[in-house]
Amino acid sequence: ISAIAESRIYPDVIPAEIQRPSISYEIGSLPGVEGSAPIYSPVLTISAFARDKATAHSLADAIDAKIEGFSGSTTGVLLKNAWRTSYQEGFDPELEVFAVVLSYTAVIILTP
């Protein structure tokens, strides 16, 4: 990912003056389930932007290789199986930028 986008990774919106390729991301959540081990479903949307279609797809493929199927844990939190829920592409003729938008969800369990 960093070989393509370097450090151009931004939450929500990429500043207009930033070169492409670059990445933006947003984190949301679906309603959780309360109980002795609460369960939550985060939604992660990652957009890969580039001046040409091939680079946008290469960047999206690199992102997908890292996120799809990811599981991990840290103290009190277990993340199980992130999976891609959508893959969309587009072109903005005004900005002359190709975009691939990936969305993922997962299961997060808070452990005592």
C-alpha positions as MATLAB code, in Angstrom:
seq = 'ISAIAESRIYPDVIPAEIQRPSISYEIGSLPGVEGSAPIYSPVLTISAFARDKATAHSLADAIDAKIEGFSGSTTGVLLKNAWRTSYQEGFDPELEVFAVVLSYTAVIILTP';
ca = [
       0.000    0.000    0.000;
       2.720    2.471    0.995;
       4.656    1.628   -2.191;
       1.720    3.028   -4.176;
       0.134    5.734   -1.971;
       3.199    6.499    0.200;
       1.833    8.342    3.262;
      -1.172    9.917    1.506;
      -3.825    8.281    3.725;
      -6.536   10.527    5.181;
      -9.649   10.173    7.333;
     -12.871   11.184    5.560;
     -11.732   13.648    2.855;
      -8.488   14.050    0.931;
      -7.347   17.686    0.714;
      -7.624   19.005   -2.865;
      -3.925   19.830   -3.140;
      -2.796   16.278   -2.330;
      -1.287   14.282   -5.183;
      -2.744   10.977   -6.296;
      -2.616    8.046   -5.717;
      -4.064    8.491   -2.260;
      -6.477    6.849    0.177;
      -9.367    8.065    2.313;
     -11.226    6.044    4.928;
     -14.292    6.273    7.137;
     -15.275    4.122   10.117;
     -18.902    3.678   11.143;
     -20.853    1.028   12.982;
     -24.024   -0.977   12.866;
     -26.127   -1.411   16.023;
     -24.481   -3.691   18.581;
     -25.771   -6.453   20.829;
     -25.424   -5.896   24.563;
     -24.757   -8.672   27.070;
     -21.923  -10.253   29.054;
     -19.732  -10.089   25.911;
     -21.087   -7.171   23.817;
     -20.836   -7.605   20.037;
     -20.432   -4.759   17.531;
     -20.194   -4.603   13.739;
     -17.948   -1.813   12.489;
     -18.215   -0.635    8.891;
     -14.985    0.467    7.222;
     -15.095    2.276    3.886;
     -11.787    2.791    2.081;
     -11.445    4.745   -1.166;
      -8.424    4.380   -3.452;
      -7.852    7.351   -5.789;
      -5.441    7.594   -8.728;
      -4.973    9.444  -12.002;
      -5.268    6.201  -13.992;
      -7.610    3.252  -13.677;
      -4.871    0.601  -13.390;
      -3.222    2.347  -10.425;
      -6.567    2.820   -8.651;
      -7.252   -0.905   -9.032;
      -3.712   -1.889   -7.953;
      -4.077    0.217   -4.820;
      -7.541   -1.243   -4.094;
      -6.193   -4.779   -4.573;
      -3.331   -4.067   -2.122;
      -5.811   -2.718    0.441;
      -8.118   -5.704   -0.027;
      -5.220   -8.136    0.467;
      -4.595   -6.613    3.924;
      -8.188   -6.212    5.138;
     -10.218   -9.118    3.677;
     -10.343  -11.943    6.236;
      -8.364  -10.004    8.871;
      -8.792  -11.127   12.474;
      -6.944   -9.940   15.539;
      -7.165   -9.182   19.222;
      -5.859   -6.935   21.919;
      -6.690   -6.679   25.602;
     -10.466   -6.829   25.940;
     -11.215   -6.720   22.194;
     -11.533   -9.523   19.653;
     -11.989   -8.656   15.965;
     -13.227  -11.574   13.893;
     -13.078  -11.927   10.124;
     -13.323   -8.613    8.341;
     -15.065   -9.208    5.025;
     -15.651   -7.030    1.973;
     -19.282   -6.084    1.471;
     -18.904   -3.930   -1.638;
     -16.490   -2.968   -4.428;
     -17.401    0.029   -6.575;
     -15.461    2.025   -9.119;
     -15.913    5.400  -10.739;
     -14.287    8.311  -12.533;
     -14.601   12.027  -11.761;
     -14.060   13.881  -15.068;
     -13.805   17.260  -13.339;
     -10.944   16.133  -11.072;
      -9.665   13.568  -13.601;
      -9.444   10.946  -10.853;
     -10.358    7.258  -10.853;
     -11.712    5.813   -7.614;
     -12.301    2.333   -6.232;
     -14.429    2.269   -3.077;
     -14.222   -0.789   -0.822;
     -16.516   -1.434    2.146;
     -15.894   -3.971    4.892;
     -17.627   -5.143    8.021;
     -16.454   -7.396   10.851;
     -17.508   -8.630   14.259;
     -15.981   -7.068   17.364;
     -16.512   -8.807   20.688;
     -15.619   -7.008   23.894;
     -14.222   -9.546   26.325;
     -13.939   -9.157   30.088;
];
